[in-house]
Amino acid sequence: MDMSTAALLENYVAGQWVAGDGERTTLTDPVTGDTLAYVSSAGLDLDAAFAFARETAGPALRALSYGERAQRLSQIVATLQANRDDYYAIAAANSGTVATDSAVDIDGAIYTLSTYAKLGASLGDAHLLLDGAAVPLAKDASFAVRHVLRPTPGVALFINAFNFPSWGLWEKAAGALLAGVPVIVKPATSTAWLTQRMVTDVVAAGILPPGSLSVICGSAAGLLDRIGPFDVVSFTGSASTAATLRAHPAFTERSARINVEADSLNSAILLPDASPGTAAFDQFVREVAREMTVKSGQKCTAIRRAMVPVAYFDAAASAIVERLAKTVVGNPRNDTVTMGSLVSVAQKRAVLEGIAELQSEAQTLYDGNREAAFVDAEANSACVAPVLLGLRDGAAGNRIHDTEVFGPVATLVGYRDLDDAVTLARRGQGSLVVSLYGNDAAAMRAPAIALADAHGRVHAVDPSVAKTQTGHGNVMPQSLHGGPGRAGGGEELGGLRALRFYHVRSAVQGPAALVEALTQDAVELPR
């Protein structure tokens, strides 16, 4: 695709493409510094945008059955697949990712949409979801209650992070559109190009009723002011920003619902039976090194703390460093490069500052930046090489359990026994995922249960699933994504569980004949 001329990316609101008419923000290539595009949301009629989505797009979407909306998801999949090459080119230029990392974002999004298309098809021609069986409220069963789920009559606003401009949109939109709720997405400004281009292609294909999918590039100013009591907001980003959002009157006064997925200090735990030389030890080493380098460590699910028995500390450090040393960092358009850049020079500064903070407490086991020779990239690019830190006595640490560095950085943490490992993992105050590596699957039961209440997902690996496990940091649409505490307290995906956020549950009480009539044009929502 031609990137020779930087254009102003238009916004799609109220069923129309509209250019912002005020100050523009420049999108740049994080490796070369070249200007790629401009964005602006200044001057948009946000009242009209939200009203059109609620009053025109919403009813049109909900006039379709769940099965018909699932078919629309299938058509979106076909449209995205037809334009994959352009998306990969945009990702390399705007996000600085190598092709294998772009696949996590782009193909991951397509797979998620495909999964929801199939799940939605199973709901058939229904327009109503039932939640549980009818329950008599009278001794003779003449009066009863049944719980129903109706799509919320509002709009779904997505405020997304910079690291997944494709998947971040579609993993949320899959559930919202299947539910019959129109979407307004505000992508992170720095990587908004891919999101905007995907919306452009879907709108051009005429798949959805006008206004069902809108995109606003640039500033988020004024968006929450338009959120009403039946709207829902899904936010992905930092815990500090989430706290600011939660204090907005949209939630404190109008009681709109908000789902938060925040960055967290995820852990990988090498179990005591996984000694050096065993298959589980090797799997742990591979996964830690891989999670540090995939998307340059810019994943909310990446391993930040790699925990090992103290007796295995040196062996684990040596093995991980050996793998990291093979990482080739630089321009993602060079075929020899295996890890691209961070998304911006500003993000690079934040990562380097975070590394320095952790280094005040932990020793540096490997720093690829000391002798870095970035391929086809200057020193002033957004490239950062992997850094592995270490703390033998994990219980003595503070910063390593509180400070997340959103880049190719992890800390190897020593623990005394399994109870100590569980305690250390929980010091993250709530995380998206923890992974366990051992040679005895049955022995994983106790730590898996002990960690489940502090983690949105527990990922366990033994040699029997070495080739079939889906990866510590890969978010599968069939599994819940989210986590308690610091991770935001939200839930996304999880199969058809995702529909619940976009529905209102109501208890319908009445004569038995009415309660029975509720089953017409309805289907039970699978649990």
N, C-alpha and C positions, 0 to 999 in steps of 0.2 A: 504494500500500500504506500501511497505517496505521503511522506511526512515533511516535504520541503517547505510548505507554507503553513504557518501557525494560524489557526482559525479560532474564532470565538465560539465556544460550544453553547448551543442554545438549550434552554430549559423547556420541558414539556409539561404544561399545566393547563387544566380546563380543556383538555382535548386539542391544544394548539401548541406549536413551537414558538417560543418567545425568547428573544435575546435580551439579556440584562442590559440596562441602559446607563449603568453607573461605573464605578471604579472596577477595574478588572484585576483578577489574580492570575499570575503566570504559572503554567504547569511546565516543569522542566525535566530533562533527562538527567537522572541522578549520577550518571557516569560522565557524560560529556558536558553537562550544563546547558545544552541547547534548549531553546524555547520550543515547546511542542504545541501548546494551545493556550487559550485564555478562557477563564470562566467568570461569570458575574450573575448574581441573582437580584441585583439592584433593580428596583422599579416593578417587580412582579406584583400582580394583584393576588395576594395570598388568600384573601377572603373568597374571591371567585374560584381559586384553585380548589380550596377545601369544599366549598359549596357544590361545585360541579362533581367532585369525586363522591361526595355523600349522596347528593340528590339525583344525579343522572347515572353515573357509573355503577354505584352500589346496587340500585334496583335492577339495572340491566344484568349485572353479574348474578344476582340472586334469583332472577327469572330462570336461569339455567339450573339444571340439576347438578348434584355433585359429580355424577358421571360425565356430564357435558363439560363441566369445568375441568375435569381431569383430562378430557380430550384436548382442551385448549392448552394445557400444560404440555401434552405430547407435541403439539404444533410448535410451541415455543422451543422445545428441545430440537426439533428439526431445523428451525430457523437458526438457532445458535450453532448447531453442528455445521451448517452451510457456511458460516462465517468464521470458523475457528482460526484459520490462518491469520486473518486480520487481528483477531483478539490476541494471539500470541505476539504479533509484532507490536501491538500497543503495550502489552505487559512488559516486554523487553525494554521498550523505550521509556515508559512512564514509571514502572515499578522496579526496573533494574533486575528482573528475574531471568534465570536461565530457563530453557524450555521445560525441563523436568519440574521445576518449581512453579512455572506458569500453569502446568497441567493440574497441580494441586488446586489451584484457584479456578481455572476455566473448566477443565474436565470434571473436577469435583462438583462444580455447580450443575453441569449437565446431568451427571449421574444422580444428583439429589433431585432434580426436577423429574427425571425419568422414574425414580422410585416413587415420588408422590403421584405421578400420573397413573402408575399401576395401583397404588393403594387407593387412590380416589375412584378408579374404575370399579373397585370392589363395592363401593357404596351405591352404584347403580343409578337409577332414576329418582332417588329420594331427594326431597327438598327439606326434610326435617330429620334431625338426629335424636335418638332416644338414649337416655343415660340411665340404664338399670330397668328392672322390671316394675310393673305396677304393684303398689302396696295398698291393701285395704286399710281404710281408716274407720270403718264401722264393722261391728261384729257380723253383720249379715252381708258384708262386702258390697253393699249398695253404694257406698261412698268411698272413693279411692284417690290415690295420687300417683302421678307418673312424672318423672323429671325429663324435660326436653331441652335441647340445645338449639338455639337460633343464632345465626350469624349476627354479630353486633352491627347495628345500623349506622356505624360511623366509618372512619377511615383508619388505615394502618400507616403510621409514620415511622419510617426506618431512618435512624441516624447512625451511619455506619463508619467503621474504622478504615484506615488507609491500607491495611495489609491484605485485605481480600475484597477488591472492588467487584469481582464477579460472584464468587461464592457467598460473600456477605449479603449481596442482594437476593440471590435466588434461594438460599436456604431459608430465608424468612418469607419471601414472596410465594414460594411453593405452598406453604400452609395457608397464607392469607388469601391468595387467589382461589385455592381449592375451597376455602370456607365461604367465599363470596364477598370478601371485603376488599375494596379498592386500596391500592398502595401508592403512597408518596415516598420516594426514597431521596434522602439527602446524603450522597456519598461524601466521604472525606475529600476535601478540596484537592489535596496534593495528587491523588490518583483517580480523580473523577472521570477521566477520559474513557476508561473501559466500561464503567457503569453506564455512562451516557450513550456510548456507541451501542451497547447491547439493547438499551431501551429504544434507541433509534431503529434498530433492526426489527424489534418486535412490533413496534408501532407501525412501521412501514408494511409489515406483513398482514396487518388488519386482523390479528388473531383475537384480540380482546375488545369488548365494548369501549368506546372512546372514554378516556379518563380513568380507566381501570388501573393503569400503570403510569405514574408521573415521575419525573426526575427534576430535582432542583440542584443546580451546581452553584458553588460559591458559598456565601454566608448562610448560616442557619437562623439568623436573626428573625424573630417574629413567628417562627414556625410553632413553637409551643404555645404562644398566645392564642393560636387558632384551635388548639386542641379542646374538644368538648367532652362531655361526660360519657359518650358512647364510643369515643375514639380510643385507639390503643397505640402505644409507642414502644418501639423496640430499639434499644440503644446498645451498641458495641463500642467499647473504648475503655478509658481509664476509670478507676474507682473514684478519683477526685471529681472528674467531670460528671459521673453518674450521681454523686452526692449533690452537686449543684442542680442538676436536672430535677432530682426528686423534690427539691424545695420549691419548685415552681407551682403557682396556683392551679395549673392544669391538674396536678395530682393532689395537692393539699386541700384545695377548695372544690374542684369540679370532679374529683375522684376518678379521673381517667386512669386506666391501667398502664403500667410501665413494666417492661421486661428488660433486665439489665444483664449483659454478659461482659464481665470485666476481666482484665488481665490478672493472672494469678501466678503464684510461685509453685508450679506443678513439680511433682517429685517422681523419680524412678528409684525403686528400691531393689537392690540385689539381695536376695534372701540368703540366710546363712548356709543353706545346703548347696548354693551355687558357687563353689570354690573355683579359683582359677584353673583353667584347663577343661572345665565342664561345658557342655553345650549351652546351658543357661547363662553362664558367665560371658561367653562369646556373644550371645544374643543381646545381653545388656550393653556390652561395649559398642556393638554396632548401632543399637538404637540411640544411645546417648550421643554418639558422634553424628548420626544422621539428623537427629532433632536439633542439634546445634547449628547445622548448616543448611537444612531445607529452608528456603525463603530467607536465607541469612539470619535464621533464628527469629524472624518477625512473625511468630505465630502465638496466639494467646494460649495455645495448648502445649507449647514447647517445654521440654525438660529444662528446668532452671536449677534444680537440686538433684544430683545423682548420689544416692545414699548407698554406702557399702560397709560391711563389717570392717572394723579398724584393721584386722589382720589382712584384709585383701586390698587395702588402700593403695599401696605402692604398685601392686600388679595391675589394678584397675587404671590407675593414672597412666602407667606406661602404655597399656594397650589402647586407651582412648587417644592419648597424644600421638601414637603411631598412626592412627587413622586420620586425625585432624591434620597432621603434617602433609598428607597427600592432597589436601584441598587446594584447588587452584582458583584464586579469587581475581575478579576483574570484570571486563565488559562482557555481558551475557551473549553478545552477538559473535564472540570468538568461540569456536568449537572446542578449544582446549579448556575453557573456563567451566568449572563445576559449581561455583557459587558466585552469584552476582553481588550487587551492591545493596545497601539500605535504600529506603525510598527517597531520602533527601539528605543534604548536607546538615540540615538542622537536626535530623534524627541521628546522624553520625555523632554530632557534638554531644547529644544526650546520652548516647551509648558509651562514648569515651569517658564522660563524667561519671556514669554509673559504674564502669569498670574500676575507675580510680577509687570510688567509694568502697567497693567490695575489697579492693586490694589493701585497704587500710586494716582489714580484718583477716583476710584469707591470703595464703601464699599463691603465687603465680606458677602454675604447673606448665602452662604452654601459652605463649603469646605470639601468634602468627604475624602480628604487626611489627615486631622488632626487626625482622629482616624481610618484610613484605616487598614483593615486586609485583604489583598488580598488573595483570595482563591487559594491554590496550586501555589503561585507565591511569590518569594522573593522580598524584598524591592528594590533590584537592578535590577528588571525586568523593562520592558517598560510600566508597568501599571500606569495609572493616573486616579483617581476618579473624578467624575463630580465636577465642580466649577461654582457656580452662583454668579455673581457680581451684583451690583446695583448702579444706579445713578438717584436720584429722579428728578433732573433738567437736563434733557437731553441736553438742549441748552448750558449748562455750560461745557459740556464735550468736549474734543479734542481727547484724545487717544482712547476712545471707538468708535469713528467714523473713526479712521485711522489705528488702530492696530488690525489685525486678529490673533487670537490664534487658530491654526489648531488642535484642540483637543476638549475634552468634556467641553467646556467653553462657556458661554453666559453672556451677561449683560442685566439686566432688566433696561429699560430706561423710565423715566416718561416724559409725554408730557402734555402741557397745553390745547390744542384744536387740532382739526383735521388738520388745516393748519400747526400747529407746528409739528405734526407727519409726515406730508408729507415732510416738510423741513428737519427734522432730518433724515428720510430715504434717502433723496437725498444727504445728507452729506457723504454718502458712496462713492460718485463720480462714480456711475455706479455699479450695482450689477446684479448677475445672476437671483435672484428671490426675490420677496417680497410677503408675504401672508397677507391677511386681514381676520379678524374674527368678524362677526357681526350677529345680529338677523334679519336684514332687507336687503335682497339681493339688492333691488332697491337702497338703500342708499349707496351701495358700488360703484355705477357707478362713482361718482365724484372722490373719491380717486383712483380708479382703473385707470381711464384715466389720472389723474394727475401724477401717478407714472410710467405709461407705457413707457415714453421716457427715463427713467433712469434705467429701469430694463428689462432684457431679457424675464422674465415671471412674470405675476401677477396672484397669486393663491388666489382665494376668496372662503371662506367657510362660509355657514350659516347652521342652523340645518337641512335643507332639504337635504343636501348632506353630512351630517356627516359620513354616512356609505359608500358612493360611491366616495367621493373625494380621489384623488390619493396620497395626501401627499405633504407638502411643499417642501421637499427635493428630492422627487422621480422624476427623469427625464424620461418622457414618450416619446417614439419615435415619436408620433404624434405631439408633441409640440416642438417649437424651444428651443434649449439649447444654451446659450451664453448670452452676455450682453454688453452694451456699457461701455466706459470709463475704469475704473479700472478692470472691469470684462474681458477685453481683446478686446472688439469690434468685437467678432466673432459670427458666427452662425453655429450650427450643428443640425442635425435631422430635426424636423418639417415636418415629412412625406417625400414626394418626393421632397420637397424643398432642401433636403440634396444633391440631384444630381447636383444642379447648381454649387457647388464649384468644382466639378470634371469635368465640361464641359466648353467648349469655345463657347461663343455665337457669331454668325456671321450673318451679314445681306447679304443675297443673292439677288442681283438686276439683273433683266434681263427681257426678253420677257415673256409675260403672260404664254406662254406654258411651259417655264422652271419653273417658279414659281409654276405652277400647278403640274408639274412632281415631285416637292419636296415632295409632299404628299405620293408618293409611298414608301412603306417600312418604313413609318414614323407614329408617333403618337404625338398628342398634349400633352405637359407636363402639367398635371393638376396644377392649381394655388392653 
